[in-house]
Amino acid sequence: MDRESLKSELKHLIIETLHLEEIQASDIEDSAPLFGEGLGLDSIDALELVVALEKSYNVIIEDEEVGKKAFASIDALADFVLGKKAN
């Protein structure tokens, strides 16, 4: 799987998982923060995304520190998934 198609899949996964009907994948910048001032996601959203990622990509987010790094942006999330798949 190439990085660009993965980033697109991740954007769609976020939109579908969190029911963000008012947002299009193209509205999500690859390097923008997902939490806080970016998409404005919160800790409940993070839990839902962790479950969705584990189901969709068979990757485990071991702890909060790993999650913070992985969910920093779409770019970071793609790198995390690709890194886990390479192992």
Kinemage of the C-alpha trace (Angstrom):
@kinemage 1
@onewidth
@group {chain A} dominant
@subgroup {mainchain}
@vectorlist {calphas} color= white
{ca met a 1} P 0.000 0.000 0.000
{ca asp a 2} L 1.418 3.380 -0.936
{ca arg a 3} L 1.455 6.305 1.475
{ca glu a 4} L -0.881 8.587 -0.531
{ca ser a 5} L -3.666 6.014 -0.847
{ca leu a 6} L -3.268 5.144 2.845
{ca lys a 7} L -3.662 8.817 3.808
{ca ser a 8} L -6.864 8.971 1.754
{ca glu a 9} L -8.161 5.794 3.430
{ca leu a 10} L -7.334 7.182 6.869
{ca lys a 11} L -9.227 10.401 6.163
{ca his a 12} L -12.276 8.416 5.102
{ca leu a 13} L -11.939 6.155 8.149
{ca ile a 14} L -11.924 9.189 10.458
{ca ile a 15} L -14.945 10.738 8.731
{ca glu a 16} L -16.941 7.485 8.796
{ca thr a 17} L -15.949 6.401 12.309
{ca leu a 18} L -16.715 9.762 13.887
{ca his a 19} L -19.742 10.547 11.687
{ca leu a 20} L -18.271 13.829 10.456
{ca glu a 21} L -20.820 14.311 7.672
{ca glu a 22} L -19.982 18.003 7.247
{ca ile a 23} L -16.322 17.257 6.426
{ca gln a 24} L -14.907 15.973 3.151
{ca ala a 25} L -11.610 14.077 2.941
{ca ser a 26} L -10.198 16.970 0.933
{ca asp a 27} L -10.939 19.294 3.883
{ca ile a 28} L -8.430 17.447 6.080
{ca glu a 29} L -4.882 18.695 5.589
{ca asp a 30} L -2.235 15.986 5.797
{ca ser a 31} L -0.052 17.917 8.236
{ca ala a 32} L -2.811 19.626 10.284
{ca pro a 33} L -3.366 18.521 13.892
{ca leu a 34} L -6.242 16.089 14.333
{ca phe a 35} L -6.893 17.176 17.908
{ca gly a 36} L -7.345 20.661 19.335
{ca glu a 37} L -7.201 23.408 16.748
{ca gly a 38} L -7.060 21.071 13.732
{ca leu a 39} L -10.131 18.869 13.348
{ca gly a 40} L -11.041 19.539 16.960
{ca leu a 41} L -11.218 15.885 17.973
{ca asp a 42} L -11.301 14.928 21.659
{ca ser a 43} L -10.378 11.954 23.852
{ca ile a 44} L -13.618 10.088 23.109
{ca asp a 45} L -12.891 10.433 19.398
{ca ala a 46} L -9.397 9.066 20.044
{ca leu a 47} L -10.806 5.923 21.645
{ca glu a 48} L -13.139 5.330 18.717
{ca leu a 49} L -10.294 5.847 16.256
{ca val a 50} L -7.997 3.453 18.115
{ca val a 51} L -10.625 0.708 17.834
{ca ala a 52} L -11.249 1.474 14.151
{ca leu a 53} L -7.522 1.446 13.357
{ca glu a 54} L -6.988 -1.826 15.171
{ca lys a 55} L -9.858 -3.432 13.256
{ca ser a 56} L -9.031 -1.962 9.846
{ca tyr a 57} L -5.240 -2.203 9.849
{ca asn a 58} L -4.516 -4.768 12.555
{ca val a 59} L -2.178 -2.375 14.377
{ca ile a 60} L -1.968 -1.862 18.120
{ca ile a 61} L -1.529 1.522 19.765
{ca glu a 62} L 0.280 0.410 22.891
{ca asp a 63} L -0.241 3.432 25.141
{ca glu a 64} L -1.198 7.091 25.339
{ca glu a 65} L 2.269 8.332 24.396
{ca val a 66} L 2.292 6.254 21.206
{ca gly a 67} L -1.246 7.433 20.481
{ca lys a 68} L -0.300 11.099 20.833
{ca lys a 69} L 2.474 10.695 18.285
{ca ala a 70} L 0.387 8.571 15.915
{ca phe a 71} L -2.614 10.910 15.996
{ca ala a 72} L -0.601 14.122 15.581
{ca ser a 73} L -1.731 14.418 11.936
{ca ile a 74} L -2.726 12.331 8.916
{ca asp a 75} L 0.951 12.241 7.914
{ca ala a 76} L 1.928 10.896 11.351
{ca leu a 77} L -0.896 8.359 11.323
{ca ala a 78} L 0.112 7.078 7.884
{ca asp a 79} L 3.728 6.766 9.013
{ca phe a 80} L 2.595 4.865 12.121
{ca val a 81} L 0.476 2.370 10.158
{ca leu a 82} L 3.158 1.852 7.510
{ca gly a 83} L 5.795 1.409 10.227
{ca lys a 84} L 3.696 -1.244 11.972
{ca lys a 85} L 3.025 -3.035 8.691
{ca ala a 86} L 6.757 -3.136 7.921
{ca asn a 87} L 7.495 -5.032 11.169
